[in-house]
Amino acid sequence: MNKNHLTVKDLPPSERPYEKCETYGPEALSDAELLAVIIRTGTRKQKAIDLAINILNYSTAYPGLKGLNYLSINELKKINGIGRVKAIQILCLTELTKRMAKEVHRNSLNMVTPKSVADYYMQDMRHLTTEQVMLLMMNTKNKIIKDMVVSTGTVNSSIMPTREIFINALKYEAVNIILIHNHPSGDPTPSSEDIRATKRIMEAGKIVGITLMDHIIIGDNRYISLKEQGLI
């Protein structure tokens, strides 16, 4: 056995997450045990399960599994025992969970139902640390032609680029559009600027014959639709 890397196999059989998963199912494993299975090995001084606990406690702002969504590869590599390979494993794990959550809502995606749209894009946007504006472009049957990020702002400020929005909408021959942007604070309540920008874009759309169907603001597992609020 390599004494420099302690694995989950070094635990007593009753404490090994692999055996525990086989016997009781993955739902019986703690968050740290699940993560230990992914990273597989620890270091000379700590077992994989201890390293997993350290990873989950690394983010003081967002401890636990949620914090994994906010850690970059460079931040992960600052954790004792995490090198390039383990950092990439963890990044791929968080990306996989986002895609799995998104896939659940794919078949039920309905572009005229704000909740359906918010559910589909929620995992992509709820953990972003800066505001990002997503443009969804639809045809006459409200089938999505393309979605794309048109602007990225600061921690508490996004830019609604009216010109960029309509250049792309015309390029892809969209008839209807939806805007989505996130609030890193987790509170999706629209600001006065959000409302002004929405009305400005809505009026510009009328001139070029493109309808702004909705502007949805994503918070932390919450959303607000300006259409549902009667602002569109």
C-alpha positions in Angstrom: 0.0 0.0 0.0 1.2 3.5 -0.8 1.7 5.1 2.6 1.6 8.6 1.1 -2.1 8.3 0.0 -4.7 7.0 2.4 -7.8 5.7 0.7 -11.3 4.9 1.9 -10.2 1.2 2.0 -8.0 2.1 5.0 -11.2 2.6 7.0 -12.8 -0.2 9.0 -15.2 -2.1 6.7 -18.2 -0.8 8.5 -17.1 2.8 7.8 -16.2 2.4 4.1 -18.6 4.3 1.8 -18.3 1.7 -1.0 -19.5 -1.1 1.3 -22.1 1.1 2.9 -23.4 2.1 -0.6 -23.6 -1.5 -1.7 -25.5 -2.5 1.5 -27.8 0.4 2.0 -27.7 2.4 -1.2 -26.1 5.8 -2.0 -28.8 7.7 -0.1 -27.3 6.3 3.2 -24.0 8.0 2.6 -23.2 11.4 4.1 -22.2 14.3 1.9 -18.5 13.8 2.9 -18.7 10.0 2.1 -20.2 10.7 -1.3 -17.4 13.2 -2.1 -14.8 10.7 -0.7 -15.9 8.1 -3.2 -15.3 10.7 -6.0 -11.9 11.8 -4.9 -10.9 8.3 -3.9 -7.6 9.1 -2.1 -6.4 11.3 0.7 -2.9 12.3 1.7 -0.2 10.8 4.0 -1.8 12.6 7.0 -5.5 12.4 6.2 -7.9 9.8 4.9 -10.1 10.5 1.9 -13.1 11.1 4.1 -11.2 13.7 6.2 -10.1 15.4 3.0 -13.7 15.4 1.8 -14.8 17.1 5.0 -12.1 19.7 4.6 -13.3 20.4 1.1 -16.9 20.8 2.2 -15.9 23.2 5.0 -13.5 25.3 2.8 -16.0 27.9 1.8 -16.9 30.0 4.9 -19.6 31.8 2.9 -21.3 28.7 1.6 -20.2 25.6 3.7 -21.3 22.2 2.6 -22.2 21.0 -0.9 -23.5 24.4 -2.0 -20.0 25.8 -1.6 -18.6 23.4 -4.3 -20.5 25.5 -6.9 -18.4 28.6 -6.1 -14.9 27.1 -6.0 -12.7 27.6 -9.0 -9.9 25.2 -10.0 -7.3 27.5 -8.4 -9.2 27.8 -5.2 -9.6 24.0 -5.0 -5.9 23.6 -5.5 -5.3 25.8 -2.4 -6.8 23.0 -0.3 -4.2 20.8 1.2 -4.4 17.4 -0.6 -6.1 18.8 -3.7 -4.0 18.8 -6.8 -4.9 19.3 -10.5 -6.6 15.9 -11.0 -8.8 16.1 -7.9 -9.7 19.7 -8.6 -10.8 18.8 -12.1 -12.8 15.8 -10.7 -14.7 18.1 -8.4 -15.4 20.7 -11.1 -16.7 18.0 -13.4 -18.9 16.7 -10.6 -20.5 20.1 -10.0 -21.0 20.6 -13.8 -22.6 17.1 -14.1 -25.1 17.9 -11.3 -26.1 21.1 -13.1 -26.6 19.3 -16.4 -28.6 16.5 -14.7 -30.9 19.0 -13.0 -31.4 20.8 -16.3 -32.1 17.6 -18.2 -35.0 16.8 -15.8 -36.8 19.9 -17.0 -35.9 19.6 -20.7 -39.0 17.7 -21.9 -41.4 19.9 -20.0 -39.8 23.1 -21.2 -42.5 25.5 -22.2 -41.4 28.9 -23.4 -44.7 30.6 -22.5 -44.7 29.4 -18.9 -42.3 31.4 -16.7 -41.8 28.6 -14.1 -40.9 26.2 -16.8 -38.2 28.5 -18.2 -36.9 29.4 -14.7 -36.7 25.7 -13.7 -34.7 24.9 -16.9 -32.1 27.6 -16.4 -32.1 27.7 -12.6 -29.0 25.5 -12.0 -27.0 27.3 -14.7 -27.6 30.7 -13.1 -28.4 30.5 -9.4 -24.8 30.1 -8.3 -23.2 32.7 -10.5 -21.2 35.3 -8.6 -21.8 38.1 -11.1 -24.9 39.1 -13.0 -25.3 37.5 -16.4 -27.9 38.3 -19.1 -29.2 35.4 -21.1 -31.1 35.9 -24.4 -33.6 33.2 -25.5 -34.7 33.5 -29.1 -37.9 31.8 -30.4 -39.6 31.3 -33.7 -43.3 31.9 -34.5 -44.2 28.6 -32.7 -42.2 29.7 -29.6 -39.7 26.9 -30.2 -36.3 28.0 -29.1 -33.8 28.8 -31.9 -30.8 29.7 -29.7 -29.9 30.8 -26.2 -26.8 32.8 -25.5 -25.2 35.1 -22.9 -25.2 38.7 -24.1 -23.8 40.4 -21.1 -21.9 39.8 -17.9 -21.8 42.5 -15.2 -20.3 42.9 -11.7 -21.4 41.4 -8.4 -24.5 43.6 -8.2 -24.8 45.2 -11.6 -25.6 43.8 -15.1 -25.8 45.6 -18.4 -28.8 45.2 -20.5 -27.3 45.7 -24.0 -30.3 46.6 -26.1 -28.3 46.9 -29.3 -26.6 43.5 -28.8 -29.9 41.8 -27.9 -31.6 42.9 -31.2 -28.6 42.4 -33.4 -28.6 38.7 -32.3 -32.4 38.4 -32.5 -32.4 39.7 -36.0 -29.4 37.6 -37.0 -31.2 34.4 -35.9 -34.6 35.6 -37.3 -36.3 35.4 -33.9 -39.9 36.5 -33.6 -40.1 36.4 -29.8 -37.4 36.7 -27.2 -37.1 36.2 -23.4 -34.5 37.7 -21.2 -33.1 35.9 -18.1 -30.6 37.4 -15.7 -29.5 36.4 -12.2 -29.1 38.2 -8.9 -26.0 36.9 -7.1 -27.5 38.0 -3.8 -30.1 35.2 -4.2 -33.0 37.7 -4.0 -34.8 37.9 -7.4 -36.7 41.1 -6.6 -36.4 43.4 -9.6 -34.6 46.7 -9.1 -35.9 49.9 -10.6 -33.2 49.7 -13.2 -34.3 46.1 -14.1 -37.8 47.5 -14.7 -36.6 50.5 -16.7 -34.4 48.4 -18.9 -37.1 45.9 -19.5 -39.5 48.6 -20.7 -36.8 50.1 -22.9 -36.1 46.8 -24.6 -39.8 46.0 -24.9 -40.4 49.3 -26.7 -37.4 48.8 -29.0 -38.7 45.4 -29.9 -42.0 46.9 -31.0 -40.1 49.0 -33.5 -38.3 46.1 -35.1 -41.2 43.6 -34.8 -39.7 41.4 -32.1 -41.8 40.7 -29.0 -40.2 40.6 -25.6 -42.3 37.8 -24.0 -40.8 38.0 -20.5 -37.9 39.0 -18.4 -37.1 36.4 -15.7 -34.9 37.1 -12.8 -33.2 34.1 -11.1 -32.3 34.1 -7.4 -31.2 31.2 -5.2 -33.8 28.6 -6.2 -36.3 31.4 -6.6 -37.4 33.5 -9.6 -39.6 36.5 -10.5 -41.2 36.9 -13.9 -41.8 40.5 -14.9 -44.7 39.2 -17.0 -46.3 37.6 -14.0 -45.8 40.9 -12.1 -47.8 42.7 -14.8 -44.8 44.7 -16.0 -44.8 43.3 -19.5 
